[in-house]
C-alpha cells in the first residue's frame, strides 16, 4: 500500500489550528503509515500547538495586512514573496499527494504554490463569510469544504461540499464524563457552572464584561470558569481568589470543560460555534465586531435564526446582559429549546466527510 503524504496549513488562532489537527488525526486513522507535515506562520500559536499534538511543522515568514499604515504593511510584499519561495521549496522537497488549507496567514502562499505546481488542494472554510485569502484560493482549489449554506456567491458552486467544521472527536460523548469533569476542575456538583470563552487568544471586551458582572453572576449561585486568554492572565488572575471563580488562560481539556458546563458566554468564532452545536449547551454569543466582514455576527446569526442560541451585540452589553442572562438561567423551557435546536445544527461527522473529499483526490 502506498504511503501517502499530506501538507496541512492553518493557524494564527485556535479556530484555524484545531480543525487542521482534527483533519490530521482522521487522516492518520485512515492511513496509519501516511506522512503529515504542517506549515504555519512563524511566531504564531501553531508553532507550539501542532508539535504538542505530535506533528512536525515548518514556519513561514508571513503575517496579515494591518488595517492602518504600519511598517508591517510596508514589508508585507517581501514576506509574501519569501513565503511563496519557501512554500514551493517545502512542496518540492516533501512531494505531498494533497495540500489542505484551513485558513490563517500561512495557508495563502502554501496553497497558491501547490496550485501552481498542480498539486490537488482542499480548502476548509470555517466561517459563514470567507476571508480574502480563501476567496482567491477557491478559484483553483479542487474541493471547498464549508460549514454554512449559501456560500456559492463566494466560491465556484461545483466545488462546494457542505461538511460542517472539524471538531475534536472527544466532544461526541461528554455526558458520560460529567463526574470526571466536576472532579478535574474541582467544582461544586450542586452548583450550576458558567463557562466564559473569549476565543483561543482571549477577548478584552468579554473580560471587561465578566469583571463588571462578577458579583451579579455569583449572587445567582453560579460558579464560573473564565477563559481569559494568555495575554490577559496577569490582569485577571487575581479573580481566582474569589470563591466559585476560576480564571484560566487556555483550556486543554475542552471535552471535560463542556461536560461540566451548564451555560456558556462566548465569542462566535467558527470553531467555538461548531463545538457548541455539537455539545448543545445554552449559549449567549457576543460576536467580535473587529473581525473581517463582521463574520462572527454572521456565524452567530446562523444559529440564532434557528432558535439555537441568544446573541448580544458588544454595543448593547451594558443595557442587556443582566436581563438576558437572568432569563437564560431561570427559564428551563428556554434552556431546553436552545439546547435541542443547537444540537440539530451540529455535524458530528464533519471531519470524516472532509477526509472523504481528500481521499477522492488521491
C-alpha positions as CSV (number, residue, x, y, z in Angstrom):
1,X,0.0,0.0,0.0
2,X,1.3,3.4,-1.0
3,X,2.4,5.7,1.9
4,X,0.5,8.9,1.2
5,X,1.9,12.4,2.1
6,X,-0.2,15.4,3.2
7,X,0.6,19.0,3.9
8,X,-1.8,20.9,6.2
9,X,-1.7,24.6,6.7
10,X,-3.7,26.7,9.1
11,X,-3.1,28.9,12.1
12,X,-3.0,32.2,13.8
13,X,-5.8,31.3,16.2
14,X,-7.2,28.1,17.6
15,X,-10.1,28.4,15.2
16,X,-7.7,27.5,12.3
17,X,-5.4,25.2,14.2
18,X,-7.8,22.7,15.8
19,X,-9.7,21.9,12.7
20,X,-6.3,21.3,11.0
21,X,-5.3,18.9,13.8
22,X,-8.7,17.1,13.7
23,X,-8.2,16.5,9.9
24,X,-4.6,15.3,10.5
25,X,-5.9,12.8,13.2
26,X,-8.5,11.4,10.9
27,X,-6.0,11.1,8.0
28,X,-3.7,9.2,10.4
29,X,-6.6,6.9,11.4
30,X,-7.5,6.2,7.8
31,X,-3.9,5.9,6.6
32,X,-1.7,4.8,9.6
33,X,1.5,4.9,7.5
34,X,0.9,8.4,6.0
35,X,3.3,11.3,6.5
36,X,1.8,14.7,7.6
37,X,3.6,18.0,7.6
38,X,2.1,21.2,8.9
39,X,3.1,24.6,7.6
40,X,2.3,27.7,9.8
41,X,3.3,31.3,10.4
42,X,6.5,31.8,12.4
43,X,5.8,33.2,16.0
44,X,2.1,32.2,15.8
45,X,0.5,29.7,18.3
46,X,0.5,26.8,15.8
47,X,4.3,26.6,16.2
48,X,3.6,25.5,19.7
49,X,0.2,23.7,19.5
50,X,1.0,21.5,16.5
51,X,4.1,19.8,17.9
52,X,2.1,19.3,21.2
53,X,-0.4,17.3,19.1
54,X,2.5,15.2,17.7
55,X,3.1,16.6,14.3
56,X,6.0,18.3,12.5
57,X,5.6,21.9,11.5
58,X,7.6,24.4,9.4
59,X,7.1,28.1,9.8
60,X,6.8,30.7,7.0
61,X,7.8,34.4,7.4
62,X,4.3,35.7,6.9
63,X,1.7,37.9,8.6
64,X,-1.6,39.6,7.7
65,X,-2.0,43.1,6.4
66,X,-2.8,45.6,9.1
67,X,-5.8,47.9,8.7
68,X,-3.7,51.0,9.2
69,X,-0.5,52.2,7.7
70,X,2.4,50.5,9.5
71,X,5.9,49.2,9.0
72,X,4.4,45.7,8.9
73,X,2.4,46.6,5.8
74,X,5.5,48.1,4.1
75,X,7.4,44.8,4.5
76,X,4.3,42.6,3.7
77,X,5.2,42.2,-0.1
78,X,8.7,40.9,1.0
79,X,7.2,38.5,3.5
80,X,4.7,37.2,0.8
81,X,7.5,36.7,-1.8
82,X,9.7,35.0,0.8
83,X,6.8,32.7,1.8
84,X,5.9,31.8,-1.8
85,X,9.5,30.8,-2.5
86,X,9.7,28.9,0.8
87,X,6.4,27.2,0.1
88,X,7.5,25.9,-3.3
89,X,10.7,24.6,-1.7
90,X,8.7,22.8,1.0
91,X,6.3,21.3,-1.5
92,X,9.1,20.1,-3.9
93,X,11.0,18.5,-1.0
94,X,8.0,16.8,0.7
95,X,6.1,15.9,-2.5
96,X,2.6,15.8,-1.0
97,X,-0.3,14.0,-2.6
98,X,-2.8,16.7,-1.4
99,X,-2.4,20.1,0.3
100,X,-5.1,21.1,2.7
101,X,-5.7,24.7,4.0
102,X,-7.8,25.6,7.0
103,X,-7.2,29.3,6.9
104,X,-4.7,31.7,8.5
105,X,-1.8,33.6,7.1
106,X,0.4,30.7,6.0
107,X,-2.3,28.9,4.0
108,X,-2.3,31.6,1.3
109,X,1.2,31.2,-0.1
110,X,1.3,27.5,0.6
111,X,-1.9,26.7,-1.4
112,X,-1.0,29.2,-4.1
113,X,2.3,27.4,-4.6
114,X,0.6,24.0,-4.6
115,X,-1.9,25.2,-7.2
116,X,1.0,26.5,-9.4
117,X,2.7,23.1,-9.1
118,X,-0.5,21.2,-10.0
119,X,-0.8,19.5,-6.5
120,X,-4.5,18.9,-5.6
121,X,-5.7,21.3,-2.9
122,X,-8.6,21.3,-0.5
123,X,-9.9,24.4,1.4
124,X,-11.8,24.0,4.6
125,X,-13.7,27.3,5.2
126,X,-15.0,27.5,8.7
127,X,-16.9,30.8,8.6
128,X,-20.2,31.9,7.1
129,X,-18.3,34.7,5.4
130,X,-15.0,33.7,3.8
131,X,-11.8,35.8,4.1
132,X,-10.0,37.3,1.2
133,X,-7.3,34.5,1.1
134,X,-9.8,31.7,0.7
135,X,-11.9,33.6,-1.8
136,X,-8.8,33.9,-4.0
137,X,-7.6,30.4,-3.5
138,X,-11.1,28.9,-4.1
139,X,-10.9,29.6,-7.8
140,X,-8.2,26.9,-8.2
141,X,-8.9,24.6,-5.3
142,X,-10.2,21.1,-6.2
143,X,-12.7,20.9,-3.3
144,X,-14.0,23.5,-0.8
145,X,-15.5,22.1,2.4
146,X,-17.8,24.5,4.1
147,X,-19.7,24.7,7.3
148,X,-22.5,27.1,6.2
149,X,-25.0,27.1,3.4
150,X,-25.2,29.7,0.6
151,X,-21.5,30.2,0.0
152,X,-21.8,29.9,-3.8
153,X,-21.7,33.7,-4.0
154,X,-18.0,33.4,-2.9
155,X,-16.9,30.0,-4.4
156,X,-17.5,28.0,-7.6
157,X,-20.7,26.2,-6.9
158,X,-19.5,22.8,-8.3
159,X,-16.6,22.7,-5.8
160,X,-18.6,23.3,-2.6
161,X,-19.3,20.5,-0.3
162,X,-21.3,21.1,2.9
163,X,-19.5,19.2,5.6
164,X,-19.5,21.3,8.8
165,X,-16.4,22.2,10.7
166,X,-14.0,19.6,12.0
167,X,-14.2,19.3,15.8
168,X,-12.5,17.3,18.5
169,X,-13.8,13.8,18.4
170,X,-13.7,13.6,22.2
171,X,-16.7,16.0,22.3
172,X,-19.0,13.4,20.9
173,X,-19.8,11.7,24.3
174,X,-19.4,14.3,27.0
175,X,-22.5,13.3,29.1
176,X,-20.6,10.3,30.4
177,X,-17.7,12.5,31.6
178,X,-19.6,14.9,33.9
179,X,-18.4,13.3,37.2
180,X,-14.8,13.2,35.9
181,X,-15.1,16.9,34.8
182,X,-16.5,18.1,38.1
183,X,-13.5,16.5,39.9
184,X,-11.0,17.6,37.3
185,X,-12.0,21.3,37.6
186,X,-12.7,21.0,41.4
187,X,-16.2,22.2,41.0
188,X,-19.2,22.1,43.4
189,X,-21.5,19.4,41.9
190,X,-24.6,21.2,43.4
191,X,-24.0,24.5,41.6
192,X,-24.6,25.4,38.0
193,X,-21.5,26.3,36.0
194,X,-21.0,29.2,33.6
195,X,-18.2,28.8,31.0
196,X,-16.8,32.1,29.6
197,X,-15.0,31.7,26.3
198,X,-13.1,34.6,24.7
199,X,-11.6,32.6,21.8
200,X,-8.2,31.0,21.9
201,X,-6.5,34.4,22.3
202,X,-9.0,35.8,24.8
203,X,-11.4,38.8,24.4
204,X,-10.7,42.2,26.0
205,X,-14.4,43.2,25.9
206,X,-15.7,39.9,27.4
207,X,-13.1,40.0,30.1
208,X,-14.2,43.6,31.0
209,X,-17.9,42.4,31.0
210,X,-17.2,39.5,33.4
211,X,-15.2,41.7,35.7
212,X,-18.1,44.2,35.8
213,X,-20.8,41.5,36.2
214,X,-18.9,39.1,38.6
215,X,-20.9,39.9,41.7
216,X,-24.2,39.7,39.8
217,X,-23.4,36.3,38.4
218,X,-22.1,34.9,41.7
219,X,-25.2,36.3,43.5
220,X,-27.3,33.9,41.3
221,X,-25.5,30.9,42.9
222,X,-23.4,30.2,39.8
223,X,-19.7,29.1,39.7
224,X,-17.6,30.4,36.8
225,X,-14.8,29.0,34.7
226,X,-13.4,32.1,32.9
227,X,-11.0,31.5,30.0
228,X,-9.4,35.0,29.7
229,X,-6.6,34.4,27.2
230,X,-2.8,34.3,27.8
231,X,-2.2,38.0,27.2
232,X,-4.9,39.0,29.8
233,X,-3.8,36.5,32.5
234,X,-1.8,38.8,34.7
235,X,-4.6,41.4,34.7
236,X,-7.4,38.9,35.7
237,X,-5.7,36.0,37.6
238,X,-6.4,37.6,41.0
239,X,-10.1,37.0,40.4
240,X,-9.4,33.3,41.0
241,X,-9.1,34.2,44.7
242,X,-12.9,34.9,44.7
243,X,-14.9,31.9,45.8
244,X,-16.5,30.0,42.9
245,X,-14.4,31.7,40.3
246,X,-11.6,30.0,38.3
247,X,-9.6,32.1,35.8
248,X,-7.7,30.1,33.1
249,X,-5.6,31.4,30.3
250,X,-6.2,28.4,27.9
251,X,-8.3,25.2,28.2
252,X,-6.7,22.0,27.1
253,X,-9.5,19.6,28.1
254,X,-12.4,21.0,26.1
255,X,-14.3,17.7,26.5
256,X,-14.2,18.0,30.3
257,X,-15.0,21.7,30.4
258,X,-18.1,21.2,28.2
259,X,-19.1,18.2,30.3
260,X,-19.0,20.3,33.5
261,X,-20.7,23.4,31.9
262,X,-24.4,24.3,32.2
263,X,-24.3,27.8,30.4
264,X,-21.9,29.4,28.0
265,X,-21.0,33.1,27.2
266,X,-18.8,33.0,24.1
267,X,-17.3,34.8,21.1
268,X,-18.7,33.4,17.9
269,X,-15.6,32.2,16.1
270,X,-16.3,29.3,13.7
271,X,-14.8,26.6,15.8
272,X,-16.5,27.6,19.0
273,X,-19.8,27.8,17.3
274,X,-19.4,24.3,15.8
275,X,-18.3,22.8,19.1
276,X,-21.2,24.4,20.9
277,X,-23.6,23.0,18.3
278,X,-22.2,19.5,19.0
279,X,-22.5,19.7,22.8
280,X,-25.7,21.8,22.8
281,X,-25.1,24.0,25.8
282,X,-27.4,27.0,26.3
283,X,-25.3,29.9,24.9
284,X,-25.2,33.6,24.7
285,X,-23.0,34.7,21.8
286,X,-21.1,38.0,22.0
287,X,-19.6,38.3,18.5
288,X,-16.5,40.3,18.0
289,X,-17.2,43.3,15.7
290,X,-13.5,43.7,15.0
291,X,-13.1,40.8,12.6
292,X,-13.1,40.8,8.7
293,X,-16.6,41.3,7.2
294,X,-18.1,41.0,10.7
295,X,-18.1,37.2,10.1
296,X,-18.6,36.4,13.8
297,X,-22.0,38.1,13.8
298,X,-22.9,36.1,10.7
299,X,-21.8,32.9,12.3
300,X,-23.9,33.5,15.4
301,X,-26.9,34.7,13.4
302,X,-26.9,31.3,11.6
303,X,-27.6,29.7,15.0
304,X,-29.9,32.4,16.4
305,X,-32.1,32.3,13.3
306,X,-32.8,28.6,14.0
307,X,-33.6,29.5,17.7
308,X,-30.4,27.7,18.8
309,X,-28.8,30.4,20.9
310,X,-29.0,34.0,22.1
311,X,-27.0,37.0,20.9
312,X,-26.0,40.3,22.5
313,X,-24.0,42.8,20.5
314,X,-21.0,44.3,22.2
315,X,-22.6,47.8,22.0
316,X,-25.6,46.6,23.9
317,X,-23.9,44.6,26.7
318,X,-24.3,47.3,29.4
319,X,-28.0,47.6,29.0
320,X,-28.9,44.0,28.1
321,X,-26.5,41.5,29.7
322,X,-28.1,41.1,33.1
323,X,-31.7,40.8,31.7
324,X,-30.8,38.2,29.1
325,X,-28.5,36.2,31.4
326,X,-31.1,36.2,34.2
327,X,-33.8,35.0,31.8
328,X,-31.5,32.2,30.5
329,X,-30.6,30.7,33.8
330,X,-34.2,30.8,35.2
331,X,-36.2,29.7,32.1
332,X,-35.8,25.9,31.8
333,X,-38.1,25.8,28.8
334,X,-35.8,28.3,27.0
335,X,-32.7,26.3,28.0
336,X,-34.2,23.0,26.6
337,X,-35.3,24.8,23.4
338,X,-31.9,26.3,22.7
339,X,-30.1,23.0,23.5
340,X,-32.3,20.9,21.3
341,X,-32.2,23.3,18.3
342,X,-28.4,23.8,18.7
343,X,-27.8,20.1,18.6
344,X,-29.8,19.8,15.4
345,X,-27.3,22.1,13.7
346,X,-24.2,20.0,14.9
347,X,-22.4,18.0,12.3
348,X,-20.6,15.2,14.2
349,X,-19.3,13.5,11.0
350,X,-17.6,16.7,9.6
351,X,-14.0,15.5,9.9
352,X,-14.8,12.1,8.3
353,X,-16.7,13.9,5.4
354,X,-13.8,16.3,4.8
355,X,-11.2,13.4,4.7
356,X,-13.6,11.6,2.3
357,X,-13.1,14.6,-0.1
358,X,-9.3,14.4,0.3
359,X,-9.4,10.7,-0.4
360,X,-11.3,11.3,-3.7
361,X,-8.4,13.5,-4.8
362,X,-5.6,10.9,-4.2
